Amino acid sequence: MTSPTRGSAVLSTLRSRLKDGTWPVGTRLPGEHELAAELGVGRNTVREALRTLVNAGLLTARRGDGTYVIATDELEAALARRVDSEEAHRVLEVRGALEIETARLAATRATEADLADLRALLAERTDATARHDDAAFLRADLAFHEAVARASGNELLLELYLGVDRAATYARERRPGGATPGKAAPDKAAPATSPPEPHALVWATEDVHRDHDLLLDAITARDPEAAAAAARHLIEASHRILDSPGAHTASTDHSERTA
């Protein structure tokens, strides 16, 4: 029988690796033998800890394939279950409320380092669009909006935003017929998921690019109302794109991602 103290320690270690980004969403975990040897415990102890995390909605076990990360904490797991049951427009409404407020706060709290990160990520997004690189575009877009939320200086708001954002982004992998999560990406800053299919660039319209520029300009100018307005325009553009006939396929894979 597993020692309660030893089992709790192993569970705590695994949770820490999920929380600190060692194992991002989409990561395939090492096997039980490897984890047991690394942690100096028996396989049963590791198996029980993994089962606990599967039951909590943080991991998913695929027979004959392995165990994958589908959420990094219980909040994200709970939001993932909820997001899976909601239609794209409802998810955008929730994301919109969060993005508008994070933009407003970022305009008053962003540091110079935050602004430098935002400029670099927006440049990456623009460059990916010019190269028609769908995967790079999606990574830069995700990272840009996360950076805005981080610049808000509100850790709880950031956690809520990331919970909805990641749950929506990876919801497809948890739906019937969804893609199997990919192995961990070499760069932990990039979403560790299977490469997105070539549809994300449907969001890269001229108007959406301009609104991203306006959002960054407003944050740089320390204008919270202009930043909130720019974020609102982006959400409204996302709703319009979802309603357009040409975005049907894109919305299947990327509808929860704002423009």
Number of C-alpha atoms within 10 A of each C-alpha: 5 14 9 10 9 15 19 14 15 22 19 13 14 18 18 15 13 21 14 10 12 13 24 25 27 24 23 22 18 12 13 18 13 13 18 18 12 9 13 12 16 16 17 14 23 26 17 15 21 23 17 14 21 18 11 15 21 25 26 21 15 10 7 6 9 13 21 25 25 28 29 24 19 14 17 23 21 17 19 25 15 15 21 17 11 11 11 20 17 13 21 23 14 13 21 21 15 20 28 23 19 28 32 27 25 30 27 18 18 23 15 11 10 17 20 13 17 23 17 13 21 22 15 19 26 18 15 21 20 11 11 15 15 20 19 21 25 27 20 23 25 21 21 23 25 18 20 26 28 23 27 23 17 14 12 9 17 20 16 16 24 21 22 24 26 22 27 27 21 27 21 19 20 17 11 7 8 12 15 15 23 17 18 22 17 9 8 13 12 16 24 23 21 18 15 15 12 15 18 26 18 17 26 20 14 9 13 19 18 13 21 23 16 18 27 25 18 22 28 22 13 18 18 23 17 20 31 24 18 26 29 20 21 24 24 18 19 24 19 12 21 23 13 11 8 11 18 15 16 18 21 13 21 27 25 27 23 24 28
